[in-house]
Amino acid sequence: MTQMDEAVLLGLPSSRNIEEIPGIEEDEVIAAITRMKNRKAPGIDNITVEELRAATKGEGLKVIHR
């Protein structure tokens, strides 16, 4: 096994160039729910597509988006 020089590690810059990931917008949530097919089996959360669509009416969209 090769020995590592600790001085080299200390000389490396500690900050990385991390770019910010933008959040998901409400219109993207609507588009995703709209593209889902009706009458499919619910997922592990037991929520059907029809229930998701009904939940986007009114304030429900804000809750799903959050």
SVG drawing of the C-alpha trace seen along z (x, -y; Angstrom):
<svg xmlns="http://www.w3.org/2000/svg" viewBox="-61 -28 65 30">
<polyline fill="none" stroke="black" stroke-width="0.4" points="0.0,0.0 1.3,-3.5 1.9,-6.1 0.0,-9.4 1.7,-12.7 -0.4,-14.6 1.1,-17.9 -0.5,-17.4 -3.9,-16.8 -3.6,-20.0 -2.7,-22.0 -5.9,-21.0 -8.7,-23.6 -11.4,-22.9 -14.2,-24.6 -15.8,-22.9 -17.5,-24.4 -21.0,-23.2 -23.8,-24.7 -27.2,-25.3 -30.0,-23.0 -33.2,-24.8 -36.4,-23.8 -39.4,-22.2 -42.1,-24.7 -45.8,-24.3 -46.3,-24.1 -43.8,-21.2 -45.9,-19.3 -49.1,-20.0 -47.3,-18.7 -46.1,-15.5 -49.6,-14.7 -51.2,-15.5 -48.9,-13.1 -49.9,-10.2 -52.2,-7.6 -55.6,-6.9 -56.7,-3.6 -53.3,-2.4 -52.5,-0.6 -51.5,-2.9 -47.9,-3.0 -46.6,-2.1 -48.4,-5.1 -51.7,-3.7 -52.7,-7.0 -54.2,-6.7 -53.7,-9.1 -57.3,-10.1 -56.9,-11.1 -53.8,-13.1 -55.6,-15.0 -58.5,-15.7 -56.1,-16.9 -54.6,-19.5 -57.8,-21.5 -57.6,-24.6 -55.1,-24.7 -54.2,-21.0 -51.6,-21.9 -49.7,-24.0 -49.6,-21.1 -48.4,-18.6 -45.8,-21.1 -44.5,-21.7"/>
</svg>
